[in-house]
Amino acid sequence: MTDTTAFDWRSFLLRWSGEWADSLPEGETRSEDDEAARRARWLGFPPASEERIVALEERLGRRMPPSYREFLKVSDGWRHAGGFVWLLAGTEGAHWHHNESGLADMFEEHLDEDAGPEERREADVWRRGLQLDVESDITHVLLDPEDVDEDGEWAVYTWASWRAAPPERHANFLEFMRRMYREFHSLRAHRGDGEPVFVNDTTRELDALVEEARTKALCGDWERAGKALDEAKGYGRPRAAGLGDQIRRLLGQTYMVYYSGLVTDPRYAPELLPPLVAEHAAHSYRDDSTLMFHLRGADDDVVALAYATLEQVRGGTYRYTAAGPFGEAVERARELARWGDTDGAWRTLMDALPLWEPLGPDHLAPLGWVADPVLGPLLTPERGRELLSTPRGRQAGEAPRPSAGLDPGGLAWLAEPDPGNNRTSYRFVLVEGVGPEELPGRLADGDGAVLNEPVAFWEARHRSSLRRTESSSYDDRALVAVGRAGAGWSFAFDGEPAPFDRRRFVSPAAAAGAGTRAVVVWSGLRTRHGQPFFHLSVARDGAEQYAFTYADGEVQRSGEIPRALDPSRFFGDVADGAAAERSLLEAVAREFGVRLPRHAIVNGRLHTFTTRSWTRPPREGETYIVMRMHH
C-alpha cells in the first residue's frame, strides 16, 4: 500500500507546473490566470493553513482523507488537473454533491434487477460524494466518504459523459493526481505539428525506461519489460504502446492491440500487419473501414500490403515467412503442423528462435506467424510465455524450461469429454507405410480424390455443405481430416459421422489396406442417438483379416482377433460404455503403435477430403431418398 503521508507533494507539483509551462506554444492567447501561472511556473495556489483545513472539515462535518489534506498544505486547489478538469477545489470550493448533477437517478435507472450492493453503492456516490471539480469539461470528480481504506483514504471517482464508460475509481486523492499528471503527459505527447517539442526530465527518464525495457524483452525478461512499457504508455511515450502490444499479443491478448506507431512503418509492416488484419478479419464482418483507422499515416505501399494480406487471411492462403535460419525452421514447422504434429512444429520454432533477427530496433519477437492458418493454432498463452522468455535477437539470457506438449499421445483422449460433450461419436482410418497425401487415392473415388487446403474442421464442413448439390439417404460419404498417426502411420478422422447402420455398413479397411495394413475404428459408445456401438476392422493387403461390431448389446465377430483386442475383454458384464471405450482405444494404440494428434484435430487446421460412402449401395426393392440442392 502507498504511504500517502510521506509523499513529496511540493516536488511533484513543481515538476508538473514547470512541464506545463514549457509545453505552451509561444504567442498563444491565454486567460490572465493561465498567463500568470505560466510566468510563475506554478499551477497551484498558496498553501492552506491548518486553520483553513480545520474550518473546511467543520463545515463538511468530516475529517479530510490524509492525501488530500497533505495536498492542501502545499496548494489550496489546482489548475489543469489533466486535460479536462480546469480547476480543482481547495478549502473554499469543496462541497457535498447531493446529486446536483442528477447522475444518481441515471445510474440507478440503468441498474439490473440483480445488481449487487457494490453496484448500488457506486450509483449512490452522486448523493454522498464530496465534489472537487469547480470548472471542467463536463467531468465530475468526487471523493467518496464511504469508500475508505485502512489508512483513512477515500477513493476518488471520476466520470465524463463523453467517455461512454462507467465511473473510474482511484484508490485515493494521490493516485487520482498521479493519473491526471499522466493524462497531461499523454495529451501533450500526442499533439500535432506546430506545437513545441514535449521534452523534459520526465520524458527523458521514460524514454530511457522504454529503451531498457526493449533490451530486457529481447533477453527474455518480458514481465519486467511489460510493466515498464505499461508505465511509459500511461504517459503517452510514442514507442511504448507498439512495443507492449507485441508482448500482449503473444500472451493471447487481442483487445485494443494495434501496434500503434510501428504497424505503419514499412520496416515492421510485414510482421505486424498480419496479426492486426487477422484480428480485424475475425471481427469485422466485411466492414473494412475500421482497418484504415489503425493505418492512419501509412504510405500507399503499406496500405496495399494490408489489404493484400487481409485478402490472403480471409482466403486461408496467407503464409508466414522469415529470413535466415529461423525462416528455414518456419518452413519445417509448417510441414509438421499441416500433418498434425503441432508439438513437433512448436519445438522446431523454439529451437530456432535464438537465431531469429528483428526487422529493426522496435521489433521484439516474430509475430506474423500467428496469422498463418497452419502455424497460428500452435499458440497458447503458456507457449506465448515460453517464446517471450527465450533470449533472441543476439541477446544473452537464460533459456526457459520448454512448455509441456499439448498432445497426450495414443488414442484414449477420444474417450474424454470435450467442451460441451459434443464428441459422442467419431470414426477414423489408420493406414501403415503410406503418407497422408496418399489417403484420398485409397479412400475416395476417381479424380475428385484431392486434398483440400488446411482449414478448421467446422469450416471444412461448412464449405463442403455449400459445394454439395446432391445427397442420398443411402450415401454416407465422410469428410475426413488427415495427418500422421505416429511412426509410419497416417490417419483420416471424422469427428461428426452419420448415424451407424450395422446392416448397411461397409468397412473401408480392405480398400485402404491394399499392399499394407489398415485399421478402421467407429465408436458410438456415448452416442445420444440409438444404442451404443463400437466397430473395429483390420485389413492387410486389401483383404479384411478380422473385425468385430458391438451393437444392441451383442458382438458380431469375424476372423482371428488377437487376444489384446478380443471384444469379450471389453464387453463382458460391464455396462460402463466410457470405460470400455477408453480400454479399447488404449488396446488399439498399443497393438499398432499409433496415436491421433488431439491439438491438431480439435484446435488446428488440417487437410481434408471426402471419402467414398461407408455404406453399401441399395439392394433391389430398398427405397431411399435423393435430395438435390440448387445454390
N, C-alpha and C positions, 0 to 999 in steps of 0.2 A: 504493500500500500504506500502511496506517495505521502511523505511528510510535508503537508502543505504549509505548515507554520514556518519551516526552515527555508522556504523558497525565497530567492533574492529577487523580489518584485522590482526593485529600483533598476537593477542592471537589465532585466528583461524588458521593461517598459522603455528604457532609454534606447536600447538597441532597436526595438520596434519603431520608435519615433524617428530615429536617425535614418533608418532604411526607408521609411515612408517619405520623409522629406527629400531624400536624394532621388527617389523614384518619380518625382513630379516633373512633368515636361516644363521646359523654360517658356516663359511668356504666357502660360495658361492662366485665364482669369479664374480667380478663386474667391470664396467668401472671405470676409475680413478675418473671421475666426481661423479659417484654414491657412490663410496667409500668415497670420501671427504664429500659428503652430509650426508652419514650415520654417519661419525665421528663427523661432526659439528651439526648433528640433525637439518638440515636446507635444505629444498628442493628449497629454493629461491635464490635470488641474492641480492647484496647490493641495498638499496633503490635508486630510480631515483630522482634526484634533480628536482626542479620546472623548472630550465632552460632546462634540458633534455626533460621534458614533453612538454614544450612550443615548443622546436625545433621539436619534433615529430609532434605536431599539425600544425606547419608552413609547414613542409614537406608534410603533408597529406591534408592541406587546410581545416581542420575541428577541432573544439574543441572536445576532447575526452569525452565520457559519464562519469558521476560522479563516478560510482563504479569502472570502470577500472582505472580512474585517482587516486582514493584513494588506489587501489591495488598497482599501480606503485610506489607510495610514500613509500610503505613498502618493495616491492620486484620488481625489474626491470626484470620481467619474472618468469617462474616457471617450475620445472621439475615434471614429472609424475603426470599430471592432470588426475586423473582416471587411467584406465588400458591401454589406447590406444593412449594417447597423451603424448609423452615423453618429449617434450619441447614446452613451450607456450611462445609466443613472448612478449618481453618488448619493450622499446622505439626504439631499433635498428631494431628488426625483423618484427614489424607490417607493412604491406603494402597492398595496394589495390589489390584485387584478379584478377580483369579484366578477368574473365573467363579463367584463366590459366589452370584450370582442364578440360575445355570443358563441364562442367556439365550443363551449361545454355542450350546448344543445346540439350543435352539428355533429360532434364526435359521438355523443350518446345515441343520436338517431342512427348512426352507421354501425352501432354495436349489434352483433348477432345475439339471438336469444340465449345461446350457450356461452356467451362471453364470460370469462373468468373475472375474479376480483381485481387481478392485475390490470386488465384492460379497462375495467370500470374506473379504477383509481387514476389511470392515465387520462381518461376523459374528464375526470373531475379536477385535474390540476388547474384548469382555467377558472375554477371557483375559488381555490385556496392559494394559488401561487403568488409570489412576490414579483411584480413586473419591473424589469430593469431596462427595457428598451424605451427610450424617450423619443428619439427620431430614427426612423428606419424605412427600408423599402418593404413595407407590409411584412416585416419579420418580427416575430414575438420571442422575447427572452424572459423566461420565468424561472425563479428559484423555488423549489418545491419543499415546503417545511415539513412534509410528511414522508419524504424520501430521504432519510437521514442515515449516514453510516456511523460506525463506532467512534469516529473522531469528531462527530457532530457536524460533518459536512453535509450540505443539502445538494441534491442533484439539480442540474440546470437542464431545462427543456427549451429547445428552440423549434420554431415552426414557421414556414413561409408557404402561403397558398400556392405560389407559382412553382414550388419544387415538386408538387404532386407526390409527396411522401409522408409517412407518419412523423409525428414529432421526434426530434433527435435528442437522445439523452446523453448528458455529460456527467461524469461521476461527481464533479464539484466545480466551483467557480474557476479554480486554477486550470482544470482540464478544459473548460469552455474557452478561457482566454488563450490557452495554447492552440486550441483548434482554430480560433479566429486569426491568430498570428499566422498559422499555416495557410489559412484561406487567403489572407492578404498576400502572402508569398506566391501562392498558386495563381492568383489572378494577375499579379504583376509579371510572373514568368511567362504567361501566355498572351501578353499584349502584342498588338500588331506593329507594323512598321511606323517609323517616325517617333516612337517613344524612346526615352533614354534606355540604354542597355542596363538591365537589372543585375548588377554585380555588387556584392558586398561580402563581408566576412562570412555571413551565414551561407550564402550561395556557394562560396568557395569551399567551405567546410563540407557542404552537402555533395558538391561535385567530386571532391576527393573521396568521400564515402562511397559514391557510386563507382568510381574507378577501382577502389579497393574491393568492392562487392563483386565487380566483374571478374577480377583475378580469383577471388575466393570461389566463385561459381565454377570456373574452369578447373580449379583444383579439386572440386568435388564437395566443397563446404557450402552446399546450396541453402541450408537452413539459415545460416548467419547472413549469407548473401541476400536471401529473400527478405529478411527483416530489415536490413539496411536499405534495400531498394524500396520497400514499402514506406519507410520513413521519408526517404527523399521524394518519393512520388506524392506524398501528402503535401509537400512544399512545391509541387509542380515542376521539379527538376526535369529537364527535357528528355534525358536518356532513361530515367528510372522506370517509367511505365513499360516501355518497349522491352527492356531487359527483364523486368519482373514478369511480364506476360509469357516469356519463353519458359520460365520456371513453372509458372502456374499451369500452362498447357500440358506440360509433361507430367504434372501431378493429376491430370484428368479434369482440371477446371477449365471450363469453356465460357462461363458467363462474363461478359464485358472484357474479353481478352482480344485486343485489336492490334497489338504490336505497334502502337502509335509512334510516329517519328521514324520507324525503321521499315515498315512494310512498303512504304512508297520509295524507299531508297533502292535504286537499281542493283546495288551490291547484294542486298539481302532479300529482295523480292522473290528470287527462285526458291528460297527456303521458307519464307514466312507467308507468301501468298497462298500456297496450297492449304495449310491448316485454316487460314482465315476464310477462304472460299468454301472449303469443305463444311465448316460450321454454318456458313451462310446458306449453302445448298440444303443442309439438313433442316433448316427452319424457315426458309424464305418463301416457299410455295410459289416460286417463279416470279416473285416481285424482287427485281434486282436493283431497285433504286437505293436501298439502304447500303448496298455494297459500295457504291460511289461515295457515300458519306464517309466511309472509313478509308477511302483512297484520295481524300482531298489533297491537292498539291502534287499528285503523282503525274509524271510525264506520260505522253501518249503511249510510249513503249510499255510502261508498267501497266497501264490500264488495259492495253491489248493483251498482255500476258495474263492479267487477272481474268479476263473474260474467256480466253482460250483455256486456261486452267479450269475455270468453272464448268465449261462445256465437257472437258475430259472427266472431271469429278462426277458430274451428273450422269455421264455415259458409262462410268466404270472403267474408263480407259487410261486414267492418269497413272503414270509410272514414275516413282521417285528415283532419281539418280544422284550420285555424288562423285566427287573426284577422288582419284588415288586409291590406295589400298582399302579404305573404308567403302568406297563406291563398289569395289570388286566384291566385298563382303555383302553389300546390299543385294547384289545380283544372286549370290549364293543363297542368301536368306530367303529371297523371294521364291526361288526354286523349291526350297524346303517347305516353305509355308503353303505354297499353292497345292502341294500334295498332302497337307495336313500336319507336317512336323513343325508345329509352331514353337515348341520348346527348343528344338534344334536351331530353328531360324533365329530365335531370340539370343541364344548363346553365340551364334555366329556374329550377330551385330555387336554384342557386348565385347567379344574377344577382340574385335577390330576397332572399337571405339577410341582407345588411346591414340590410334593413328589418325583419327578424324581431325581435319583442319577447318577452322572457322573461315567464313567468307569475308570477314572484316572484324574490327575490334569490338563491335557490339553484337557479335553472334556467339551465343553461349552453348548451343547444342544442335545436333541435327534435328530438324523439326518437320521437314516436308514429308517424311515417310509416314506420318500419322494420317495423311490424306490418301495414301496409296491403298487401293481396295484390298490388296493381299497382305501388306505389311501393317496397316493401321490396326487391325484387330489384335495384334501382338501386345498392344499397350494395355497395361493395368496400372492403377496407382502405385502398387508395390514395385512394378518394373520401372515406372517413371522415376521413382526414388532411386532405384539402382543405377539407372542411366545418369541421373544428375549427380550421384555420389562418385561416379567414375572420373578420375583425372583425364583430361583430354586437351587438345589444342596446345600440345607441347608443355603443359604444366605438370609439375610433380605433385604427388599426393598418394594417399593410401587407397588401394582398390577396395571396394566394398565386398561383403560376402554376397555371392550370387543369390538372386531371389529364387524361391522354390519353383520348380516346374509346375505347369498348370494341368498336365495330363497325368492321370493316376496310373496309366498303363492297363493292360488287359482289357476285359470286356465288362467286368462286374459293375462299372459305373452306370451302365444302362439300366440296372435294376434299382438304382437310387431315384427317389422322387426328384423331378426337376421343378423349377419355379412354376407354380400354377398346376402342377401334376398333370401336364399335358402329354407326357411321353408314356402312354399306356400300351402302345403297340408300335413295333418297328420291325424292319427286316433288313438283312444285308447278305451280300455275296462276297466270299473271300476267294481269291484265285492266287495260286502259288506260282512263282517264277515268271510273272507277267507284270509289266509296268501298268500303272493306272490308265495311261493314254491308250492302252490296247483293249481295255474292257468294253468299249462300245462295239468293237468288232465281234465280241463273244456274246454280248447280251442284248444287242439291238439288231434291227433289220436294215439291210440294204445301205444305200448311200446316205441315209439320214443318220447313220451312226457316227455323229461327230460330237466332240465335247464343246459345251458352251463355256464362255469366259467365266472366271471365278466370280460368284455372287453369293450373298447370304441366301440361306435355303428358302426363307419366306419370299424373297424377291424372285428366286428361280421359279417357285410355284406360281407366283403372280404372272410372270412373263409367259410361262407355259400355258396357263389358262387363257391368256389373251391370244396365243397363237393357235390354240386348239379350235378346229372347225367341226369336228365330229367326235362323238363318244358313244360307246355301246355299253349296255348293262352286262355284256359278256366279256368286255375288254378290261384288262387290268394292267395297263402299262404304268410302270413305276418311274417317277422322276427320282433319280439317284444322284447323290454326291459321291465323288470318287477321290481316292488318295492312297497312301501307302499304309499298310496294316502291320508294320513291323518288318523284321528281316525277311526279305524275299517274297512278301505277300502284298497284294493290293486289295482294296475294298470298294464296293458300291453299296451305299447306305440310303435307305428310305425311312425317314422318321415319321411319316404320316401315311401309312399304307391304307389301301381299301380294306373293307371287312374280309376276313378269311372265310373261304368256302371250301371245305375239305373235298367235296365231291368233284369240284372242277379245277382245283389247284394243280398246277404242273410245275415242279421244281426246275429252276433254270440251271441247276448244278451240272447236269450232264453236258449241256451246250457250252457252259463256261469252262468246263474242265477238259476240253479237247487237248490232248497232249500233255496234260498236267493234272493237278488236283484242284478241286473247287469245293467249297463248303457253303451251304445255304442255311441261314437261321431266320425263322419268323416267330416272334414272340408276341403273345397277347395274353399273358398270364394276369395282367392287371387291367384288361380291356373293360371299357364301360358298355360295349356293345356285345350282347350274347355271352356265350360260355367262354371261360378261359381256355387258351390253347397254346401249344408250342410245337414247332416243327424244326427238325434238323435233317439235312440230307448231305451226303458226301459222295462226290464222283471222282473217278480217276480215268484219264484217257478217254473221256467222252462217254463213259458209262457209269450209272449210279452204283456205288458199292454197297451202301447201306443207308437207311433212313428210318425215322420214326415220327409219328404225329400223335400228340396228346390232345384230345378234344372230347368234350361231353363226358369227361371222367374216365375215358378209355384210351388205351395206347394201341395204335396200329404200327407194326414194325416190319422191316424187310431187310434182308442181307445180314451179314455177320457184324453186329455192332460191338466195338471194343468195350471191354468192361468199364473203362473210365467214363464212357458215355451212355452206358446202359440205362434206359429210361426207368427201369424198376428201382434204381437207386434214388431217383428224384421224385417219382410219383407213386410212392407207396401209400401209407395211410395218411401222409401229410396233406393237410388241406391248405397250407400256407403257400399261396402262389408266389409271393415275393421271395420267400426263402428258396423255393425250388428254382425260380428264375436266376437268382444270384449264383446258386450252386452249379446250375447248368452252364452259365456263362463262364464261370471260373474253370470248369472242366474243359470247355471248348478252347479257351485261351491256353490252357496247359497242354492239351493234346496236340495243338497245331502251332503253338508258339506265336500267337497273333495278338494284336491289340487294335483298338479303334481310338483315334485322337479326339478326346472329348472337346477340348477347346476349339479345335477347327470345325467340328460338326455343329456345336451349339452356338459359338460366337463368331467363327471365322467365315471366310469366303472360299468355296471350293468349286472346281469344275463340276458341271452336271451334264447328264444326258438322260434320254427317255428309253427305257428298255422295251423289248417286245413283251407281250402280255404274259402274265404269270398264271393265266387260266387257259384251259383247252377251248377249242372252238365249239360252238353249239352242235349238238347231235340232231339227227332227224327228229322233228316233232317238238324240239325245245324252242320255246318262244323267247324273244329278247327285244329290247327297245334300243333304237338308234336315235340319237339326238344330233341335229345339225345346227350349228350356230353361225349367224351372219354378223360379222363385226363391222 
